[in-house]
Every structure is written in structure tokens, then in C-alpha cells.
Amino acid sequence: MFAPDLIRLAENVRDTLSARGLWVATAESCTGGLIAGCLTAVAGSSAVVDRGFVTYTNDAKVQMLGVPADLIARLGAVSGPVAAAMAQGALAHSRADIAVSVTGIAGPGGGTDAKPVGLVHLGVAHRGGGVRVEHHVFPGDREAVRLATVSRALELVLEAGRA
């Protein structure tokens, strides 16, 4: 189902978090649960994956993660501050030590000059620490954008787990 490089990355996340006794939660929009799916595709993931939130709609982001509705109204769901709020919300609504979030425009439609197809904002939050936010414009079709997002999200979790 997932490419071997993503499986190896998920195994590295599992091994790193498990060795440190850390838990992870995901808060996903444009990936629709693929990050959690990739993490749980590897044996032993139950030792590190607490839960995943698929918050595809704005209402879901508000209701499940506590993202302020006015933040979405002002900046749009695809923004760095919303990604940060999603990651913080995933921590607040789980026992996870690390939360990763994604919100973006996977395409093929929905892009604008200001927010093109392929634009993804990722957030990673560590309990008791800050939130790191990145944005990328990944090339390719919908599948390529989503899989590139999964890869970068797993890399962020791995980096947070090593910090």
C-alpha cells in the first residue's frame, strides 16, 4: 500500500519514539488520515500511535481540535497559524507527546495565485514545548502532493522525537 521508503520512515518513527517512551497524534486535513495510516501500517505502532484526527472540514477543525473559528475565517484553513492550532489541539485532546498536523490544497482544483495547488502547511507540536510550522508547495498531481506531505510529516515527527 505505501512505498518502501515511507514504510522505512514509519519504522524509524516507531523505533525512535518507542525508545523514548513517546506517543504521537496526527491532525490531518488534505491527507485524510494517510499519515496515521502509514504509521499504523508497521508492526508495533500501537506502542507509539495514540490517535489520529481527520478534520477535513472547517467545522471538524473547530469541533474536534478547538481551532478558533475566527482564525479560519480570517486566514483560511490553509495557513500556518491553523496548522499550528491543529497540532496544539491534537495535543490537548490526546495523551500524545508529539502531534503533527497538515492542511493544504492537494488539487487538482481549489488553488489560487495566493494559495496554489500543492501548498501544504505542516505543524509539529511537542508537549511542554513550542510549535514548529513549515509550508511547502509540493509538485505533481493529487496523489504526489499527498504522499510528499506524508513523508515530510513523518520526518517532522522523527525530528521532534529525537529532540
DSSP file (Angstrom, degrees, kcal/mol; ACC not computed):
  #  RESIDUE AA STRUCTURE BP1 BP2  ACC     N-H-->O    O-->H-N    N-H-->O    O-->H-N    TCO  KAPPA ALPHA  PHI   PSI    X-CA   Y-CA   Z-CA
    1    1 A M              0   0    0      0, 0.0     2,-0.3     0, 0.0    37,-0.1   0.000 360.0 360.0 360.0 -54.3    0.0    0.0    0.0
    2    2 A F        -     0   0    0      1,-0.1     5,-0.0    36,-0.1   145,-0.0  -0.768 360.0-100.9 -99.4 147.5    2.7    2.5    1.0
    3    3 A A    >>  -     0   0    0     -2,-0.3     4,-2.0     1,-0.1     3,-0.7  -0.257  34.2-110.5 -62.2 151.8    6.0    2.8   -0.8
    4    4 A P  H 3> S+     0   0    0      0, 0.0     4,-2.6     0, 0.0     5,-0.2   0.832 116.8  57.4 -55.6 -34.9    9.0    1.1    0.9
    5    5 A D  H 3> S+     0   0    0      1,-0.2     4,-1.8     2,-0.2     5,-0.1   0.879 107.9  47.0 -66.6 -35.4   10.6    4.5    1.7
    6    6 A L  H <> S+     0   0    0     -3,-0.7     4,-2.6     2,-0.2    -1,-0.2   0.885 111.2  51.5 -71.0 -37.7    7.5    5.6    3.6
    7    7 A I  H  X S+     0   0    0     -4,-2.0     4,-2.5     2,-0.2    -2,-0.2   0.923 109.7  49.7 -64.1 -43.5    7.4    2.3    5.5
    8    8 A R  H  X S+     0   0    0     -4,-2.6     4,-2.2     2,-0.2    -1,-0.2   0.904 111.2  49.8 -60.9 -40.5   11.1    2.6    6.5
    9    9 A L  H  X S+     0   0    0     -4,-1.8     4,-2.3     2,-0.2    -2,-0.2   0.922 110.5  49.3 -63.9 -44.3   10.4    6.2    7.7
   10   10 A A  H  X S+     0   0    0     -4,-2.6     4,-2.7     1,-0.2    -2,-0.2   0.886 110.0  51.8 -62.4 -38.7    7.4    5.0    9.7
   11   11 A E  H  X S+     0   0    0     -4,-2.5     4,-2.8     2,-0.2    -1,-0.2   0.891 108.5  51.1 -64.2 -39.0    9.5    2.2   11.2
   12   12 A N  H  X S+     0   0    0     -4,-2.2     4,-2.6     2,-0.2     5,-0.2   0.902 110.3  49.2 -63.9 -40.9   12.2    4.8   12.2
   13   13 A V  H  X S+     0   0    0     -4,-2.3     4,-2.9     2,-0.2     5,-0.4   0.954 112.1  48.8 -60.8 -49.8    9.5    6.9   13.8
   14   14 A R  H  X S+     0   0    0     -4,-2.7     4,-2.5     1,-0.2     5,-0.2   0.934 114.6  44.6 -54.5 -49.9    8.2    3.8   15.7
   15   15 A D  H  X S+     0   0    0     -4,-2.8     4,-2.1     2,-0.2    -1,-0.2   0.906 115.7  46.5 -65.3 -43.0   11.7    2.9   16.9
   16   16 A T  H  X S+     0   0    0     -4,-2.6     4,-1.0    -5,-0.2    -2,-0.2   0.937 117.3  41.5 -67.1 -47.7   12.7    6.4   17.9
   17   17 A L  H  X>S+     0   0    0     -4,-2.9     5,-2.7    -5,-0.2     4,-0.7   0.909 114.2  52.4 -68.1 -40.9    9.5    7.2   19.8
   18   18 A S  H ><5S+     0   0    0     -4,-2.5     3,-0.9    -5,-0.4    -1,-0.2   0.905 105.6  54.5 -60.8 -42.4    9.3    3.8   21.4
   19   19 A A  H 3<5S+     0   0    0     -4,-2.1    -1,-0.2     1,-0.3    -2,-0.2   0.781 116.0  39.4 -62.5 -26.8   12.9    4.0   22.7
   20   20 A R  H 3<5S-     0   0    0     -4,-1.0    -1,-0.3    -3,-0.5    -2,-0.2   0.406 111.4-117.4-104.0   0.5   12.0    7.3   24.3
   21   21 A G  T <<5 +     0   0    0     -3,-0.9     2,-0.3    -4,-0.7    -3,-0.2   0.842  62.6 150.9  68.4  33.6    8.5    6.3   25.6
   22   22 A L      < -     0   0    0     -5,-2.7     2,-0.3    -6,-0.1    -1,-0.2  -0.720  34.8-149.2-104.2 150.2    6.8    9.0   23.4
   23   23 A W        -     0   0    0     -2,-0.3    75,-2.0    72,-0.2    74,-1.9  -0.842   9.3-153.8-113.2 151.7    3.3    9.0   21.9
   24   24 A V  E     -ab  49  98A   0     24,-2.9    26,-2.9    -2,-0.3    27,-0.9  -0.949   7.9-171.2-126.6 147.1    2.2   10.7   18.7
   25   25 A A  E     -ab  51  99A   0     73,-1.9    75,-2.1    -2,-0.3     2,-0.4  -0.962  13.1-145.4-129.5 151.5   -1.1   12.0   17.4
   26   26 A T  E     -ab  52 100A   0     25,-1.7    27,-2.9    -2,-0.3     2,-0.4  -0.903   9.5-166.9-117.7 147.7   -2.0   13.3   14.0
   27   27 A A  E     -ab  53 101A   0     73,-2.4    75,-2.0    -2,-0.4     2,-0.4  -0.928  25.5-179.1-131.1 106.5   -4.3   16.0   12.9
   28   28 A E  E     +ab  54 102A   0     25,-3.4    27,-2.8    -2,-0.4    75,-0.1  -0.870  26.0 156.3-120.9 139.6   -4.9   15.7    9.1
   29   29 A S  S >  S+     0   0    0     73,-1.0     3,-1.6    -2,-0.4    74,-0.2   0.561  83.3  25.4-114.9 -81.9   -6.9   17.6    6.5
   30   30 A C  T 3  S+     0   0    0      1,-0.3    73,-0.1    72,-0.2   116,-0.1   0.705 122.3  54.8 -64.8 -19.1   -5.6   17.2    3.0
   31   31 A T  T >  S-     0   0    0     71,-0.2     3,-1.7   118,-0.1    -1,-0.3   0.600  91.9-149.8 -89.5 -11.6   -4.0   13.8    3.7
   32   32 A G  T <  S-     0   0    0     -3,-1.6    22,-0.1     1,-0.3    -2,-0.1   0.751  71.4 -39.7  54.5  31.4   -7.3   12.4    5.0
   33   33 A G  T 3> S+     0   0    0     20,-0.2     4,-2.6     3,-0.0    -1,-0.3   0.451 102.4 124.7 100.2   1.7   -5.7   10.0    7.5
   34   34 A L  H <> S+     0   0    0     -3,-1.7     4,-2.6     2,-0.2     5,-0.2   0.845  72.5  54.5 -64.5 -33.5   -2.8    8.8    5.4
   35   35 A I  H  > S+     0   0    0      2,-0.2     4,-2.4     1,-0.2    -1,-0.2   0.965 113.0  41.5 -65.2 -50.4   -0.2    9.9    8.0
   36   36 A A  H  > S+     0   0    0      1,-0.2     4,-2.5     2,-0.2    -2,-0.2   0.890 114.4  54.3 -61.8 -38.8   -1.9    7.8   10.7
   37   37 A G  H  < S+     0   0    0     -4,-2.6     4,-0.4     2,-0.2    -2,-0.2   0.893 109.1  46.9 -62.4 -40.9   -2.4    5.0    8.1
   38   38 A C  H >< S+     0   0    0     -4,-2.6     3,-0.8     2,-0.2     4,-0.3   0.915 112.4  49.9 -68.2 -43.1    1.3    4.9    7.2
   39   39 A L  H >< S+     0   0    0     -4,-2.4     3,-1.1     1,-0.2    -2,-0.2   0.915 113.4  45.7 -60.3 -42.8    2.3    4.9   10.9
   40   40 A T  T 3< S+     0   0    0     -4,-2.5    -1,-0.2     1,-0.2    -2,-0.2   0.471  93.1  79.7 -84.9   0.2   -0.1    2.1   11.7
   41   41 A A  T <  S+     0   0    0     -3,-0.8     2,-0.4    -4,-0.4    -1,-0.2   0.635  84.1  77.2 -75.5 -13.7    1.0    0.1    8.6
   42   42 A V  S X  S-     0   0    0     -3,-1.1     3,-1.5    -4,-0.3   -34,-0.0  -0.797  91.7-108.6-102.7 140.8    4.1   -1.0   10.6
   43   43 A A  T 3  S+     0   0    0     -2,-0.4    -2,-0.1     1,-0.2    -1,-0.1  -0.329 103.1  28.9 -61.2 142.2    4.0   -3.7   13.3
   44   44 A G  T >  S+     0   0    0     -4,-0.1     3,-1.7     1,-0.0    -1,-0.2   0.464  77.3 125.6  86.9   1.6    4.5   -2.3   16.8
   45   45 A S  G X>  +     0   0    0     -3,-1.5     4,-2.7     1,-0.3     3,-2.1   0.748  58.0  75.8 -66.0 -21.7    2.9    1.0   16.0
   46   46 A S  G 34 S+     0   0    0      1,-0.3    -1,-0.3     2,-0.2    -3,-0.1   0.671  85.7  65.2 -64.7 -13.4    0.5    0.6   18.9
   47   47 A A  G <4 S+     0   0    0     -3,-1.7    -1,-0.3     1,-0.1    -2,-0.2   0.618 119.8  17.5 -80.2 -12.5    3.4    1.4   21.2
   48   48 A V  T <4 S+     0   0    0     -3,-2.1   -24,-2.9    -4,-0.2     2,-0.7   0.607 102.2  85.9-133.1 -22.3    3.6    4.9   19.9
   49   49 A V  E  <  +a   24   0A   0     -4,-2.7   -24,-0.2   -26,-0.2    -1,-0.1  -0.775  40.9 171.8 -93.0 116.8    0.5    6.0   18.0
   50   50 A D  E     -     0   0A   0    -26,-2.9     2,-0.3    -2,-0.7   -25,-0.2   0.931  58.8 -40.8 -85.0 -53.6   -2.2    7.4   20.3
   51   51 A R  E     -a   25   0A   0    -27,-0.9   -25,-1.7     2,-0.0     2,-0.4  -0.989  43.6-132.8-168.2 165.3   -4.8    8.6   17.8
   52   52 A G  E     -a   26   0A   0     -2,-0.3     2,-0.5   -27,-0.2   -25,-0.2  -0.996  10.6-154.3-132.5 138.6   -5.5   10.4   14.6
   53   53 A F  E     -a   27   0A   0    -27,-2.9   -25,-3.4    -2,-0.4     2,-0.8  -0.955   1.3-161.8-111.0 122.5   -7.9   13.2   13.8
   54   54 A V  E     +a   28   0A   0     -2,-0.5     2,-0.6   -27,-0.2   -25,-0.2  -0.904  17.5 171.4-102.0 106.3   -9.2   13.6   10.3
   55   55 A T        +     0   0    0    -27,-2.8     6,-0.1    -2,-0.8   -25,-0.1  -0.672  10.4 156.2-118.7  73.6  -10.5   17.1   10.2
   56   56 A Y        +     0   0    0     -2,-0.6     2,-0.2   -27,-0.1    -1,-0.2   0.834  58.9  56.8 -72.6 -34.6  -11.3   17.7    6.6
   57   57 A T  S  > S-     0   0    0     -3,-0.2     4,-1.8     1,-0.1     5,-0.1  -0.579  86.3-119.0 -96.8 161.5  -13.9   20.4    7.1
   58   58 A N  H  > S+     0   0    0      1,-0.2     4,-2.1     2,-0.2     5,-0.2   0.905 115.8  55.5 -61.7 -41.2  -13.5   23.7    8.9
   59   59 A D  H  > S+     0   0    0      1,-0.2     4,-3.3     2,-0.2     5,-0.3   0.895 106.0  51.3 -59.4 -40.1  -16.2   22.6   11.4
   60   60 A A  H  >>S+     0   0    0      1,-0.2     4,-2.8     2,-0.2     5,-0.7   0.900 107.5  52.6 -64.6 -39.9  -14.3   19.5   12.2
   61   61 A K  H  X5S+     0   0    0     -4,-1.8     6,-2.0     1,-0.2     4,-1.0   0.908 115.8  41.1 -60.8 -41.3  -11.1   21.5   12.9
   62   62 A V  H  X5S+     0   0    0     -4,-2.1     4,-1.2     4,-0.2    -2,-0.2   0.951 121.6  39.6 -70.8 -50.6  -13.1   23.7   15.3
   63   63 A Q  H  <5S+     0   0    0     -4,-3.3    -3,-0.2    -5,-0.2    -2,-0.2   0.901 125.7  31.7 -71.2 -43.2  -15.1   20.9   17.0
   64   64 A M  H  <5S+     0   0    0     -4,-2.8    -3,-0.2    -5,-0.3    -1,-0.2   0.801 134.1  23.9 -88.9 -30.1  -12.5   18.2   17.3
   65   65 A L  H  <<S-     0   0    0     -4,-1.0    -3,-0.2    -5,-0.7    -2,-0.2   0.533  96.7-120.3-115.3 -10.0   -9.3   20.2   17.7
   66   66 A G     <  +     0   0    0     -4,-1.2    -4,-0.2    -5,-0.3    -3,-0.1   0.733  46.8 168.6  75.9  21.2  -10.5   23.5   19.1
   67   67 A V        -     0   0    0     -6,-2.0    -1,-0.2    -7,-0.1     2,-0.1  -0.532  45.9-106.1 -64.9 128.5   -9.1   25.6   16.3
   68   68 A P    >>  -     0   0    0      0, 0.0     4,-1.6     0, 0.0     3,-0.7  -0.371  20.1-143.2 -60.6 127.6  -10.7   29.1   16.7
   69   69 A A  H 3> S+     0   0    0      1,-0.2     4,-2.5     2,-0.2     5,-0.2   0.860 100.7  56.8 -59.9 -36.1  -13.3   29.6   14.1
   70   70 A D  H 3> S+     0   0    0      2,-0.2     4,-2.1     1,-0.2    -1,-0.2   0.812 101.9  56.5 -67.9 -28.2  -12.3   33.3   13.7
   71   71 A L  H <> S+     0   0    0     -3,-0.7     4,-2.6     2,-0.2     5,-0.4   0.931 110.3  44.0 -65.7 -45.8   -8.8   32.2   12.9
   72   72 A I  H  X S+     0   0    0     -4,-1.6     4,-2.3     1,-0.2    -2,-0.2   0.906 113.1  52.2 -64.2 -41.4  -10.1   30.1   10.0
   73   73 A A  H  < S+     0   0    0     -4,-2.5    -2,-0.2     1,-0.2    -1,-0.2   0.879 115.9  40.5 -62.9 -37.9  -12.4   32.9    8.9
   74   74 A R  H  < S+     0   0    0     -4,-2.1    -2,-0.2    -5,-0.2    -1,-0.2   0.909 133.6  16.6 -77.3 -43.5   -9.5   35.4    8.9
   75   75 A L  H  < S-     0   0    0     -4,-2.6    -3,-0.2    -5,-0.2    -2,-0.2   0.598 102.8-116.2-110.0 -14.8   -6.8   33.4    7.3
   76   76 A G     <  -     0   0    0     -4,-2.3     6,-0.2    -5,-0.4    -1,-0.1   0.022  35.0 -82.6  86.7 156.9   -8.5   30.4    5.7
   77   77 A A  S    S+     0   0    0      1,-0.2     2,-1.4     5,-0.1    -1,-0.1   0.811 119.3  70.6 -66.1 -29.8   -8.0   26.8    6.7
   78   78 A V  S    S+     0   0    0     -6,-0.1     2,-0.3    -3,-0.1    -1,-0.2  -0.680  79.2 105.2 -92.7  87.0   -4.8   26.5    4.6
   79   79 A S  S  > S-     0   0    0     -2,-1.4     4,-2.1     1,-0.1     5,-0.2  -0.984  77.5-111.9-158.0 157.1   -2.5   28.7    6.7
   80   80 A G  H  > S+     0   0    0     -2,-0.3     4,-2.5     1,-0.2     5,-0.2   0.918 114.7  52.7 -60.6 -47.0    0.4   28.3    9.1
   81   81 A P  H  > S+     0   0    0      0, 0.0     4,-2.3     0, 0.0    -1,-0.2   0.857 109.6  49.6 -61.5 -33.5   -1.5   29.5   12.1
   82   82 A V  H  > S+     0   0    0     -6,-0.2     4,-2.5     2,-0.2    -2,-0.2   0.908 109.6  51.3 -70.1 -41.0   -4.3   27.0   11.5
   83   83 A A  H  X S+     0   0    0     -4,-2.1     4,-2.1     2,-0.2    40,-0.2   0.914 111.3  48.7 -59.5 -41.7   -1.7   24.2   11.2
   84   84 A A  H  X S+     0   0    0     -4,-2.5     4,-2.4     1,-0.2    -2,-0.2   0.926 111.7  48.4 -63.0 -45.2   -0.2   25.3   14.5
   85   85 A A  H  X S+     0   0    0     -4,-2.3     4,-2.4     1,-0.2    -1,-0.2   0.858 109.5  53.6 -65.1 -34.8   -3.6   25.4   16.2
   86   86 A M  H  X S+     0   0    0     -4,-2.5     4,-2.2     2,-0.2    -1,-0.2   0.928 110.0  46.7 -64.6 -44.5   -4.4   21.9   14.8
   87   87 A A  H  X S+     0   0    0     -4,-2.1     4,-1.8     2,-0.2    -2,-0.2   0.918 114.0  47.7 -64.2 -43.3   -1.2   20.5   16.2
   88   88 A Q  H  X S+     0   0    0     -4,-2.4     4,-2.3     1,-0.2    -1,-0.2   0.890 111.4  51.7 -64.3 -38.5   -1.8   22.1   19.6
   89   89 A G  H  X S+     0   0    0     -4,-2.4     4,-1.6     2,-0.2    -2,-0.2   0.877 105.9  54.0 -65.7 -38.0   -5.4   20.9   19.5
   90   90 A A  H  < S+     0   0    0     -4,-2.2     6,-0.3     1,-0.2    -1,-0.2   0.891 110.5  47.2 -64.2 -38.3   -4.3   17.3   18.9
   91   91 A L  H >< S+     0   0    0     -4,-1.8     3,-1.4     1,-0.2    -2,-0.2   0.926 111.1  51.3 -64.9 -43.7   -2.0   17.5   21.9
   92   92 A A  H 3< S+     0   0    0     -4,-2.3    -2,-0.2     1,-0.3    -1,-0.2   0.778 113.7  44.6 -65.3 -26.4   -4.8   19.0   24.0
   93   93 A H  T 3< S+     0   0    0     -4,-1.6     2,-0.3    -5,-0.1    -1,-0.3   0.015 116.4  41.8-109.2  27.1   -7.2   16.2   23.0
   94   94 A S  S <  S-     0   0    0     -3,-1.4   -69,-0.1     2,-0.1   -43,-0.0  -0.917  79.4-113.8-153.7 177.9   -4.8   13.2   23.4
   95   95 A R  S    S+     0   0    0     -2,-0.3   -72,-0.2   -71,-0.1    -4,-0.1   0.254  71.8 131.2 -99.9   9.8   -2.1   11.8   25.6
   96   96 A A        -     0   0    0     -6,-0.3   -72,-0.2     1,-0.1    -2,-0.1  -0.212  50.9-156.4 -65.8 151.8    0.4   12.3   22.9
   97   97 A D  S    S+     0   0    0    -74,-1.9    30,-3.4     1,-0.3     2,-0.4   0.676  85.6  34.3 -93.6 -27.0    3.8   13.9   23.5
   98   98 A I  E     -bC  24 126A   0    -75,-2.0   -73,-1.9    28,-0.2     2,-0.4  -0.988  67.5-171.9-131.1 137.3    4.1   15.0   19.8
   99   99 A A  E     -bC  25 125A   0     26,-2.5    26,-2.7    -2,-0.4     2,-0.4  -0.996   4.1-163.7-130.3 139.1    1.4   16.0   17.4
  100  100 A V  E     -bC  26 124A   0    -75,-2.1   -73,-2.4    -2,-0.4     2,-0.3  -0.955   9.9-172.1-119.9 141.0    1.8   16.6   13.7
  101  101 A S  E     -bC  27 123A   0     22,-3.0    22,-2.2    -2,-0.4     2,-0.4  -0.947   6.4-169.7-132.9 152.9   -0.8   18.5   11.6
  102  102 A V  E     +bC  28 122A   0    -75,-2.0   -73,-1.0    -2,-0.3     2,-0.3  -0.999   9.8 168.2-142.0 140.7   -1.3   19.1    7.9
  103  103 A T  E     + C   0 121A   0     18,-2.0    18,-3.0    -2,-0.4     2,-0.3  -0.959  27.2 118.9-147.5 133.0   -3.7   21.4    6.0
  104  104 A G  E     - C   0 120A   0     -2,-0.3     2,-0.6    16,-0.2    16,-0.2  -0.939  60.8 -83.6-170.4-171.1   -3.3   22.1    2.3
  105  105 A I        +     0   0    0     14,-2.5    13,-3.7    -2,-0.3    14,-0.3  -0.915  32.8 175.2-121.6 100.4   -4.6   22.1   -1.3
  106  106 A A        +     0   0    0     -2,-0.6    39,-0.2     1,-0.2    40,-0.1   0.705  40.6 162.6 -82.0 -20.0   -3.9   18.7   -2.9
  107  107 A G  S    S+     0   0    0      2,-0.4    -1,-0.2     1,-0.1     3,-0.1  -0.288  74.2 179.3  89.0-176.3   -5.7   19.6   -6.1
  108  108 A P  S    S+     0   0    0      0, 0.0     3,-0.2     0, 0.0     2,-0.1  -0.966 104.5  11.8 -79.0 -18.7   -6.4   19.2   -8.9
  109  109 A G  S    S+     0   0    0      1,-0.1    -2,-0.4     8,-0.0     3,-0.1  -0.410  94.0  69.7-103.4-175.7   -8.7   22.2   -8.2
  110  110 A G        +     0   0    0      1,-0.3    -1,-0.1    -2,-0.1     2,-0.1   0.296  67.7 125.8  94.1  -8.6   -9.1   24.7   -5.4
  111  111 A G        -     0   0    0     -3,-0.2    -1,-0.3     3,-0.0     2,-0.3  -0.449  33.8-175.1 -84.4 157.7   -5.8   26.6   -5.9
  112  112 A T        -     0   0    0      3,-2.5     5,-0.0    -2,-0.1    -1,-0.0  -0.807  44.8 -95.0-133.7 176.6   -5.4   30.3   -6.3
  113  113 A D  S    S+     0   0    0     -2,-0.3    -1,-0.1     1,-0.2    -2,-0.0   0.907 128.6  42.0 -61.1 -40.1   -2.5   32.6   -7.1
  114  114 A A  S    S+     0   0    0      1,-0.3    -1,-0.2    -3,-0.0    -3,-0.0   0.824 130.1  26.7 -76.6 -31.8   -2.0   33.2   -3.4
  115  115 A K  S    S-     0   0    0     -5,-0.0    -3,-2.5     4,-0.0    -1,-0.3  -0.757  86.0-169.0-133.5  85.2   -2.6   29.6   -2.4
  116  116 A P    >   -     0   0    0      0, 0.0     3,-2.0     0, 0.0   -11,-0.2  -0.246  36.6 -83.0 -75.5 161.7   -1.7   27.3   -5.3
  117  117 A V  T 3  S+     0   0    0      1,-0.3   -11,-0.2    -9,-0.1     3,-0.1  -0.408 119.6  37.3 -56.7 135.6   -2.4   23.6   -5.7
  118  118 A G  T 3  S+     0   0    0    -13,-3.7    20,-2.6     1,-0.3     2,-0.4   0.222  80.7 136.3  99.8 -12.4    0.3   21.8   -3.8
  119  119 A L  E <   + D   0 137A   0     -3,-2.0   -14,-2.5    18,-0.3     2,-0.4  -0.549  27.6 173.6 -70.7 125.3    0.5   24.3   -0.9
  120  120 A V  E     -CD 104 136A   0     16,-2.9    16,-2.5    -2,-0.4     2,-0.5  -1.000  21.8-157.0-136.0 133.7    0.7   22.5    2.4
  121  121 A H  E     -CD 103 135A   0    -18,-3.0   -18,-2.0    -2,-0.4     2,-0.4  -0.945  15.5-168.1-106.7 130.3    1.2   23.8    5.9
  122  122 A L  E     -CD 102 134A   0     12,-2.8    12,-2.5    -2,-0.5     2,-0.4  -0.932   3.2-169.3-118.4 142.2    2.6   21.3    8.4
  123  123 A G  E     -CD 101 133A   0    -22,-2.2   -22,-3.0    -2,-0.4     2,-0.4  -0.976   5.5-171.2-127.8 145.3    2.8   21.8   12.1
  124  124 A V  E     -CD 100 132A   0      8,-2.4     8,-2.7    -2,-0.4     2,-0.4  -0.986   8.1-173.3-135.8 128.3    4.5   19.8   14.8
  125  125 A A  E     -CD  99 131A   0    -26,-2.7   -26,-2.5    -2,-0.4     2,-0.5  -0.934  10.8-155.5-122.9 143.3    4.0   20.4   18.5
  126  126 A H  E >   -C   98   0A   0      4,-1.5     3,-3.0    -2,-0.4   -28,-0.2  -0.973  34.3-105.4-118.3 128.9    5.8   18.9   21.5
  127  127 A R  T 3  S+     0   0    0    -30,-3.4     3,-0.1    -2,-0.5   -30,-0.0  -0.290 109.7  12.8 -54.9 128.9    4.0   18.7   24.8
  128  128 A G  T 3  S+     0   0    0      1,-0.3    -1,-0.3     0, 0.0     2,-0.2   0.459 123.2  77.2  81.4   1.5    5.6   21.4   27.0
  129  129 A G  S <  S-     0   0    0     -3,-3.0    -1,-0.3     1,-0.2     2,-0.0  -0.546  83.4 -81.6-127.0-167.4    7.3   22.9   24.0
  130  130 A G        -     0   0    0     -2,-0.2    -4,-1.5    -3,-0.1     2,-0.4  -0.084  38.3-104.2 -88.7-170.6    6.6   25.1   21.1
  131  131 A V  E     -D  125   0A   0     -6,-0.2     2,-0.4    -8,-0.0    -6,-0.2  -0.974  22.7-155.6-120.5 132.5    5.1   24.6   17.7
  132  132 A R  E     -D  124   0A   0     -8,-2.7    -8,-2.4    -2,-0.4     2,-0.4  -0.913  12.5-168.2-106.2 134.6    7.1   24.5   14.5
  133  133 A V  E     +D  123   0A   0     -2,-0.4     2,-0.3   -10,-0.2   -10,-0.2  -0.977   7.3 178.0-126.4 137.2    5.3   25.3   11.3
  134  134 A E  E     -D  122   0A   0    -12,-2.5   -12,-2.8    -2,-0.4     2,-0.4  -0.931  11.9-155.4-128.1 155.4    6.5   24.8    7.7
  135  135 A H  E     +D  121   0A   0     -2,-0.3     2,-0.3   -14,-0.2   -14,-0.2  -0.997  14.7 175.4-131.8 145.3    4.9   25.4    4.4
  136  136 A H  E     -D  120   0A   0    -16,-2.5   -16,-2.9    -2,-0.4     2,-0.6  -0.950  28.7-142.2-138.2 155.0    5.8   23.7    1.1
  137  137 A V  E     -D  119   0A   0     -2,-0.3   -18,-0.3   -18,-0.2   -19,-0.1  -0.905  29.3-160.3-117.8  99.4    4.4   23.7   -2.4
  138  138 A F        -     0   0    0    -20,-2.6     7,-0.1    -2,-0.6     2,-0.1  -0.605  10.6-131.2 -83.0 136.9    4.8   20.1   -3.5
  139  139 A P        +     0   0    0      0, 0.0     2,-0.1     0, 0.0     9,-0.1  -0.363  58.6  42.5 -82.2 164.7    4.7   19.4   -7.2
  140  140 A G  S    S-     0   0    0      4,-0.1    -2,-0.0    -2,-0.1     2,-0.0  -0.444  88.3 -37.6 104.5-171.9    2.7   16.8   -9.0
  141  141 A D  S  > S-     0   0    0     -2,-0.1     4,-2.6   -34,-0.0     5,-0.2  -0.117  72.7 -80.2 -82.2-176.7   -0.8   15.5   -9.0
  142  142 A R  H  > S+     0   0    0      1,-0.2     4,-2.4     2,-0.2     5,-0.2   0.894 130.1  48.4 -54.1 -46.8   -3.1   15.0   -6.0
  143  143 A E  H  > S+     0   0    0      1,-0.2     4,-2.6     2,-0.2    -1,-0.2   0.912 111.5  49.8 -63.3 -42.6   -1.5   11.7   -5.1
  144  144 A A  H  > S+     0   0    0      2,-0.2     4,-2.4     1,-0.2     5,-0.2   0.907 111.4  48.8 -63.3 -42.4    2.0   13.1   -5.3
  145  145 A V  H  X S+     0   0    0     -4,-2.6     4,-1.9   -39,-0.2    -1,-0.2   0.930 113.5  46.6 -63.1 -45.5    1.2   16.1   -3.1
  146  146 A R  H  X S+     0   0    0     -4,-2.4     4,-2.1    -5,-0.2    -2,-0.2   0.911 113.9  46.6 -65.8 -42.3   -0.5   13.9   -0.5
  147  147 A L  H  X S+     0   0    0     -4,-2.6     4,-2.3     2,-0.2    -1,-0.2   0.874 111.2  51.7 -70.1 -36.2    2.4   11.4   -0.4
  148  148 A A  H  X S+     0   0    0     -4,-2.4     4,-2.4    -5,-0.2    -1,-0.2   0.875 109.7  51.5 -63.6 -36.3    5.0   14.1   -0.2
  149  149 A T  H  X S+     0   0    0     -4,-1.9     4,-2.6    -5,-0.2    -2,-0.2   0.916 108.1  50.6 -66.4 -43.5    3.1   15.6    2.7
  150  150 A V  H  X S+     0   0    0     -4,-2.1     4,-2.5     2,-0.2     5,-0.2   0.934 110.9  50.2 -58.5 -46.5    3.0   12.2    4.5
  151  151 A S  H  X S+     0   0    0     -4,-2.3     4,-2.1     1,-0.2    -2,-0.2   0.938 112.9  44.2 -59.5 -49.2    6.8   11.9    4.0
  152  152 A R  H  X S+     0   0    0     -4,-2.4     4,-2.3     1,-0.2    -1,-0.2   0.887 111.8  53.9 -66.5 -37.0    7.5   15.4    5.4
  153  153 A A  H  X S+     0   0    0     -4,-2.6     4,-2.2     2,-0.2    -1,-0.2   0.924 109.3  47.8 -62.1 -43.9    5.1   14.9    8.3
  154  154 A L  H  X S+     0   0    0     -4,-2.5     4,-2.5     1,-0.2    -1,-0.2   0.890 109.9  53.2 -64.5 -38.7    6.8   11.7    9.3
  155  155 A E  H  X S+     0   0    0     -4,-2.1     4,-2.6    -5,-0.2    -1,-0.2   0.904 108.3  50.6 -61.3 -41.0   10.2   13.4    9.0
  156  156 A L  H  X S+     0   0    0     -4,-2.3     4,-2.5     2,-0.2    -2,-0.2   0.903 110.2  48.9 -63.6 -41.7    9.0   16.2   11.3
  157  157 A V  H  X S+     0   0    0     -4,-2.2     4,-2.5     2,-0.2    -2,-0.2   0.920 111.3  50.5 -63.6 -42.7    7.7   13.6   13.9
  158  158 A L  H  X S+     0   0    0     -4,-2.5     4,-1.3     2,-0.2    -2,-0.2   0.924 111.0  48.2 -60.5 -45.8   11.1   11.9   13.7
  159  159 A E  H  X S+     0   0    0     -4,-2.6     4,-1.0     1,-0.2     3,-0.4   0.914 112.6  48.5 -61.0 -43.5   13.0   15.1   14.3
  160  160 A A  H  < S+     0   0    0     -4,-2.5     3,-0.3     1,-0.2    -1,-0.2   0.875 108.8  54.3 -65.0 -36.9   10.7   16.0   17.2
  161  161 A G  H  < S+     0   0    0     -4,-2.5    -1,-0.2     1,-0.2    -2,-0.2   0.757 110.1  46.6 -68.7 -24.3   11.2   12.6   18.7
  162  162 A R  H  <        0   0    0     -4,-1.3    -1,-0.2    -3,-0.4    -2,-0.2   0.647 360.0 360.0 -89.1 -17.2   15.0   13.0   18.6
  163  163 A A     <        0   0    0     -4,-1.0    -1,-0.2    -3,-0.3    -2,-0.1   0.484 360.0 360.0 -71.6 360.0   15.0   16.5   20.1
